[in-house]
Amino acid sequence: MAKKASSRLRTTVRDMILSMTLIVLPILAVIWLMPATHPASPVAAVSTGDYQAMLAAARGSLPFTALSPTGLPTGWELTSDNYQPEGESAADWHLGYQTPSGKYAALEQTTETLGQFLVGASSNAQQSGSVQVAGASWTEYTGTAPAAYQTLLFRQTPDGKSLEVVAGSAPLSELRTLIASLRA
């Protein structure tokens, strides 16, 4: 009787291990094959055609002229673009880039105030100085959260219609490059 119980226990444990293997292997394969989690996957770029269509739509419906970078050096890759027309919330234009250093840089134009923007971005940034770029003065804020917005450069447009923000985890030199490339 003891021999039969021992044999049954081995069969049960073996069957359990085989069953777990059959469940876990396909799950691991799916996780490994997903682009967002595959270590060799690049960040998905926004196509030029999609970007041009988004820019035209934004310029037609925002209360300010949406800026667009021109002449960015090689290595800048547009990874996100969107806009929110003014309505129940503030008008907003967003461009996100992966920079040559592999960090993040973004342009935000919004009708929000500086305080509203910082709260909306959940930023703990504090004013740390000012920076002159392309003949304009930008107020610099630095913080640690969120990680994507460690350095933020702000300026109110001369016409007062929007707040321009260039922010990111990218070094200040790359944020300056983005600012210098902006055109209406």
Rosetta silent file (secondary structure, phi, psi, omega in degrees, C-alpha in Angstrom):
SEQUENCE: MAKKASSRLRTTVRDMILSMTLIVLPILAVIWLMPATHPASPVAAVSTGDYQAMLAAARGSLPFTALSPTGLPTGWELTSDNYQPEGESAADWHLGYQTPSGKYAALEQTTETLGQFLVGASSNAQQSGSVQVAGASWTEYTGTAPAAYQTLLFRQTPDGKSLEVVAGSAPLSELRTLIASLRA
SCORE:     score description
SCORE:     0.000 S_00000001
   1 L     0.000  -39.905  179.485    0.000    0.000    0.000 S_00000001
   2 H   -65.092  -35.838  179.196    2.861    2.396    0.826 S_00000001
   3 H   -65.674  -38.587  179.772    4.430    1.637   -2.545 S_00000001
   4 H   -67.172  -40.914  179.356    1.184    2.525   -4.345 S_00000001
   5 H   -66.570  -40.890  178.965    0.839    5.849   -2.456 S_00000001
   6 H   -64.606  -41.091  178.174    4.468    6.773   -3.215 S_00000001
   7 H   -65.730  -40.679  179.283    3.984    6.018   -6.917 S_00000001
   8 H   -66.849  -38.548  178.614    0.777    8.036   -7.003 S_00000001
   9 H   -64.700  -43.474  177.248    2.462   10.974   -5.259 S_00000001
  10 H   -62.003  -41.064  178.907    5.301   10.971   -7.823 S_00000001
  11 H   -64.916  -41.188 -179.864    2.778   10.879  -10.666 S_00000001
  12 H   -65.318  -45.685  179.143    0.803   13.762   -9.135 S_00000001
  13 H   -64.462  -44.231  178.194    3.904   15.924   -8.653 S_00000001
  14 H   -60.274  -44.899  179.537    5.140   15.094  -12.167 S_00000001
  15 H   -63.504  -38.204  179.323    1.748   15.949  -13.672 S_00000001
  16 H   -65.618  -42.633  179.574    1.649   19.214  -11.744 S_00000001
  17 H   -65.330  -42.091  177.620    5.112   20.211  -13.012 S_00000001
  18 H   -63.072  -42.175  179.221    4.181   19.328  -16.604 S_00000001
  19 H   -63.723  -44.537  179.219    0.943   21.301  -16.325 S_00000001
  20 H   -63.497  -39.277  178.412    2.727   24.361  -14.914 S_00000001
  21 H   -62.547  -43.455  179.573    5.322   24.153  -17.699 S_00000001
  22 H   -65.125  -27.169  178.668    2.582   24.050  -20.328 S_00000001
  23 H   -84.804  -45.561 -173.453    1.005   27.159  -18.798 S_00000001
  24 H   -72.686  -39.828 -177.460    4.132   29.202  -18.039 S_00000001
  25 H   -59.261  -47.905  177.908    6.066   28.702  -21.310 S_00000001
  26 H   -64.141  -35.057  178.204    3.451   30.290  -23.609 S_00000001
  27 H   -63.814  -45.790  178.030    3.023   33.195  -21.175 S_00000001
  28 H   -62.606  -38.657  178.495    6.775   33.837  -21.149 S_00000001
  29 H   -63.362  -43.607  178.986    6.875   33.633  -24.957 S_00000001
  30 H   -63.349  -44.742  179.506    4.092   36.220  -25.292 S_00000001
  31 H   -61.657  -43.747 -178.529    5.792   38.558  -22.815 S_00000001
  32 H   -66.580  -34.465 -176.620    9.127   38.244  -24.607 S_00000001
  33 H   -82.044  -14.943 -179.654    7.584   38.867  -28.042 S_00000001
  34 L   -67.415  129.386 -176.082    5.636   41.991  -27.042 S_00000001
  35 L   -59.158  -36.939 -176.332    7.412   45.049  -28.553 S_00000001
  36 L   -67.554  -22.597 -176.882    7.023   47.218  -25.448 S_00000001
  37 L  -112.675   -6.944  179.848    8.883   44.728  -23.274 S_00000001
  38 L   -74.743  122.517 -173.027   11.377   43.232  -25.715 S_00000001
  39 L   -59.263  -26.934 -177.600   14.770   44.691  -24.755 S_00000001
  40 L   -90.654    0.043 -176.581   15.922   45.181  -28.362 S_00000001
  41 L   -75.917  130.897  175.003   12.777   47.022  -29.496 S_00000001
  42 L   -77.705  163.849  174.393   13.230   50.667  -30.480 S_00000001
  43 L   -68.043  136.974 -179.065   10.747   53.328  -29.445 S_00000001
  44 L   -69.232  125.758  179.759    7.997   53.520  -32.049 S_00000001
  45 L   -87.527  151.854  174.233    8.439   56.610  -34.193 S_00000001
  46 L   -85.864  133.537 -178.970    5.607   58.781  -35.475 S_00000001
  47 L   -71.305  153.448 -179.892    5.545   58.827  -39.278 S_00000001
  48 H   -60.007  -41.794  179.251    6.146   62.109  -41.092 S_00000001
  49 H   -63.053  -43.785  177.905    2.756   61.912  -42.780 S_00000001
  50 H   -62.995  -41.756 -179.836    0.928   61.353  -39.492 S_00000001
  51 H   -63.755  -45.610 -179.130    2.846   64.216  -37.893 S_00000001
  52 H   -61.981  -39.701  177.506    2.110   66.647  -40.740 S_00000001
  53 H   -65.151  -42.043  179.127   -1.611   65.791  -40.559 S_00000001
  54 H   -65.277  -42.405  178.647   -1.624   66.278  -36.777 S_00000001
  55 H   -61.919  -45.830  179.439    0.226   69.611  -37.070 S_00000001
  56 H   -62.082  -42.731  179.043   -2.213   70.910  -39.697 S_00000001
  57 H   -64.738  -41.946 -179.925   -5.206   69.871  -37.581 S_00000001
  58 H   -64.282  -45.294 -179.183   -3.693   71.465  -34.474 S_00000001
  59 H   -64.581  -26.103  178.898   -2.913   74.726  -36.250 S_00000001
  60 H   -82.296  -14.532 -174.132   -6.498   74.858  -37.503 S_00000001
  61 H  -127.654   -5.962  179.799   -8.134   74.430  -34.118 S_00000001
  62 L   -91.600  151.528  179.737   -5.851   75.816  -31.387 S_00000001
  63 L   -79.262    6.739  176.766   -6.074   79.424  -30.127 S_00000001
  64 L  -139.616  164.583  179.275   -2.300   79.780  -30.656 S_00000001
  65 L   -82.098  118.567  178.942    0.068   78.790  -33.451 S_00000001
  66 L   -66.445  127.548  179.024    1.406   75.305  -32.826 S_00000001
  67 L   -80.532  153.741  178.860    5.196   75.320  -32.993 S_00000001
  68 E  -141.451  133.854  178.165    7.143   72.778  -34.995 S_00000001
  69 E   -75.047  142.703  174.301   10.866   72.060  -34.880 S_00000001
  70 L  -129.320  138.602  175.935   12.854   72.452  -38.075 S_00000001
  71 L    74.056   27.432  175.032   16.403   71.313  -38.679 S_00000001
  72 L   -64.219  142.253  179.515   16.864   69.098  -35.650 S_00000001
  73 L   -63.071  164.802  176.463   20.183   67.235  -35.884 S_00000001
  74 L   -56.601  141.570  176.637   20.334   63.551  -36.747 S_00000001
  75 L   107.579  -10.993  176.834   19.261   61.291  -33.915 S_00000001
  76 L   -87.367  126.831 -178.337   16.077   63.066  -32.831 S_00000001
  77 E  -125.453  119.978  178.733   13.086   60.746  -33.191 S_00000001
  78 E   -70.934  121.641 -177.360    9.482   61.948  -32.817 S_00000001
  79 E  -113.180  -15.394  177.691    7.693   59.424  -30.603 S_00000001
  80 E  -156.974  144.547  174.672    4.429   61.222  -29.779 S_00000001
  81 E  -150.872  134.842  174.752    2.284   64.051  -31.046 S_00000001
  82 E  -164.866  165.195  176.720   -1.194   65.153  -30.054 S_00000001
  83 E  -143.862  156.756  177.804   -3.339   68.162  -29.390 S_00000001
  84 E  -129.276  112.308  177.579   -6.372   69.062  -27.317 S_00000001
  85 L   -64.884  157.400  178.398   -8.570   71.898  -28.595 S_00000001
  86 L   -66.598  139.655 -178.620   -9.817   74.377  -26.040 S_00000001
  87 L  -173.283 -119.428  177.477  -13.083   73.312  -24.468 S_00000001
  88 L   -70.995  -22.076  176.851  -13.721   71.880  -21.039 S_00000001
  89 L  -124.136  174.985 -178.731   -9.957   71.749  -20.517 S_00000001
  90 L   -66.339  150.932  173.298   -7.047   73.903  -21.611 S_00000001
  91 L   -71.520  144.667 -175.431   -5.864   73.834  -25.209 S_00000001
  92 E  -151.062  140.666  173.411   -2.659   71.830  -25.560 S_00000001
  93 E  -126.641  130.379 -175.721   -0.123   70.860  -28.247 S_00000001
  94 E  -131.698  134.684  168.781    2.409   68.114  -27.451 S_00000001
  95 E  -130.606  131.091  177.420    5.454   66.704  -29.221 S_00000001
  96 E  -119.741  138.403 -176.506    7.636   64.041  -27.578 S_00000001
  97 E  -129.604  146.769  162.789   11.099   63.035  -28.763 S_00000001
  98 E   -94.731  125.696 -174.193   13.736   60.471  -28.059 S_00000001
  99 L   -87.534  169.637  178.004   16.933   62.493  -28.191 S_00000001
 100 L   -56.986  -28.001  179.219   20.345   61.446  -29.554 S_00000001
 101 L   -83.073    0.338  179.580   21.420   60.645  -25.973 S_00000001
 102 L    85.149    7.259 -179.488   18.452   58.262  -25.644 S_00000001
 103 L   -95.437 -177.511 -176.832   16.623   60.539  -23.214 S_00000001
 104 E  -108.524  139.454  173.269   13.198   62.191  -23.471 S_00000001
 105 E  -140.105  140.436 -178.143   12.428   65.752  -24.551 S_00000001
 106 E  -136.074  149.084  168.017    9.000   67.285  -25.063 S_00000001
 107 E  -108.835  129.439  173.056    7.436   70.470  -26.332 S_00000001
 108 E  -126.514  131.788  169.521    4.184   71.454  -24.673 S_00000001
 109 E  -121.219  132.316 -174.577    2.170   74.516  -25.604 S_00000001
 110 E  -149.607  157.812  173.197   -0.835   75.155  -23.434 S_00000001
 111 L   -92.075    3.330  175.104   -3.321   77.770  -22.334 S_00000001
 112 L   -70.801  160.635  170.844   -2.802   76.604  -18.742 S_00000001
 113 L   -80.386  167.685  178.087   -0.916   78.726  -16.249 S_00000001
 114 H   -57.823  -45.675  179.300    2.495   77.604  -15.056 S_00000001
 115 H   -60.423  -43.695  178.602    0.993   76.429  -11.752 S_00000001
 116 H   -63.078  -41.055  179.857   -1.725   74.429  -13.494 S_00000001
 117 H   -62.814  -46.651 -178.976    0.833   72.801  -15.777 S_00000001
 118 H   -62.233  -40.276  177.789    3.100   71.769  -12.892 S_00000001
 119 H   -66.254  -44.755  179.693    0.165   70.294  -10.963 S_00000001
 120 H   -62.743  -32.337  179.400   -1.107   68.480  -14.081 S_00000001
 121 L   -86.776    0.666 -177.349    2.346   67.043  -14.739 S_00000001
 122 L    53.131   41.266 -175.440    2.615   65.959  -11.066 S_00000001
 123 L   -93.137  140.496  173.780    5.922   67.762  -10.993 S_00000001
 124 L  -101.611   17.976 -175.603    7.870   68.609   -7.871 S_00000001
 125 L   -64.500  145.337  177.056   10.075   70.998   -9.867 S_00000001
 126 E  -123.835  148.605  179.268   11.265   74.231   -8.319 S_00000001
 127 E   -60.621  132.725 -177.561   12.536   77.343  -10.088 S_00000001
 128 E  -127.570   -1.194  178.753   16.286   77.117  -10.456 S_00000001
 129 E   153.323 -162.523  175.771   17.240   79.971  -12.780 S_00000001
 130 E  -137.838  156.692 -175.399   16.809   81.297  -16.271 S_00000001
 131 E  -133.562  136.357  174.410   18.270   80.367  -19.626 S_00000001
 132 E   -98.115  122.642  177.819   18.721   82.456  -22.769 S_00000001
 133 E  -138.292  129.025  176.783   18.009   80.519  -25.965 S_00000001
 134 L    50.596   41.746  176.690   17.567   81.963  -29.453 S_00000001
 135 L    76.793    8.207 -179.970   17.194   85.486  -28.052 S_00000001
 136 E  -122.680  148.663  178.344   14.443   84.593  -25.586 S_00000001
 137 E   -94.085  128.309  178.402   14.519   84.157  -21.828 S_00000001
 138 E  -118.379  135.963  177.267   13.214   80.850  -20.466 S_00000001
 139 E   -85.632  128.239 -177.333   12.635   80.160  -16.775 S_00000001
 140 E   -97.895  133.456  173.505   14.300   76.919  -15.685 S_00000001
 141 E  -123.129  142.017  174.920   12.735   74.520  -13.192 S_00000001
 142 E  -130.094  149.886 -179.718   14.354   71.312  -11.989 S_00000001
 143 L  -163.285 -175.021 -178.558   12.925   68.399  -10.052 S_00000001
 144 L  -117.209  -12.683 -178.110   12.989   64.662   -9.601 S_00000001
 145 L  -137.356  139.850  -11.094    9.402   63.665  -10.345 S_00000001
 146 L   -70.007  160.130 -175.839    8.165   62.648  -12.755 S_00000001
 147 H   -59.663  -30.746 -178.846   11.409   61.247  -14.163 S_00000001
 148 H   -70.957  -18.259 -178.192   10.449   62.315  -17.699 S_00000001
 149 H  -121.985   61.072 -179.949   10.332   65.981  -16.594 S_00000001
 150 L   -77.245  -32.716  176.554   13.533   66.501  -14.600 S_00000001
 151 E  -124.707  130.515  179.465   14.277   69.810  -16.322 S_00000001
 152 E  -128.324  132.188  176.384   11.521   72.163  -17.460 S_00000001
 153 E  -117.310  125.859 -175.635   12.007   75.407  -19.375 S_00000001
 154 E  -121.086  149.568  165.804    9.027   77.788  -19.518 S_00000001
 155 E  -156.968  143.554  173.860    8.164   81.010  -21.234 S_00000001
 156 E   -82.997  135.541 -179.965    4.947   82.901  -21.827 S_00000001
 157 L   -65.186  151.316 -179.171    4.538   83.737  -25.512 S_00000001
 158 L   -56.992  -32.448  179.529    4.906   87.429  -26.369 S_00000001
 159 L   -83.160   -4.011  177.482    1.232   87.579  -27.425 S_00000001
 160 L    74.039    8.027 -175.833    0.197   85.990  -24.102 S_00000001
 161 L   -81.572  -21.614 -178.047   -1.875   83.290  -25.800 S_00000001
 162 L  -154.349  162.943  172.603    0.055   80.295  -24.525 S_00000001
 163 E  -101.549  129.806  176.456    2.706   78.943  -22.224 S_00000001
 164 E  -103.044  132.118 -178.407    5.576   77.210  -23.999 S_00000001
 165 E  -130.993  127.622  169.589    7.282   74.389  -22.143 S_00000001
 166 E  -118.406  122.331 -171.959   10.288   72.364  -23.216 S_00000001
 167 E  -143.898  163.390  174.213   10.942   69.621  -20.716 S_00000001
 168 E   162.177 -176.950  174.445   12.499   66.247  -20.310 S_00000001
 169 L   -93.243   -5.039  179.713   15.086   63.937  -18.864 S_00000001
 170 L   -67.604  155.627  176.195   17.445   65.009  -21.662 S_00000001
 171 L   -63.185  156.151 -178.789   20.449   67.171  -20.822 S_00000001
 172 H   -55.027  -35.300 -179.407   19.959   70.940  -20.919 S_00000001
 173 H   -61.501  -38.406  178.767   22.024   71.131  -24.122 S_00000001
 174 H   -73.848  -35.735  175.913   19.479   68.941  -25.952 S_00000001
 175 H   -64.297  -38.609  175.992   16.542   70.923  -24.553 S_00000001
 176 H   -62.816  -39.608  178.465   18.247   74.087  -25.844 S_00000001
 177 H   -61.371  -43.330  178.368   18.625   72.437  -29.267 S_00000001
 178 H   -62.325  -46.279  179.483   14.897   71.708  -29.347 S_00000001
 179 H   -59.520  -46.215 -177.291   14.022   75.280  -28.372 S_00000001
 180 H   -63.208  -21.711 -177.946   16.361   76.750  -31.005 S_00000001
 181 H   -89.434   -9.024 -173.525   14.651   74.658  -33.702 S_00000001
 182 E   -72.278  133.003  178.049   11.074   75.777  -32.961 S_00000001
 183 E  -136.680  149.729  177.713    9.220   77.698  -35.671 S_00000001
 184 L   -81.731    0.000    0.000    5.615   78.859  -36.040 S_00000001
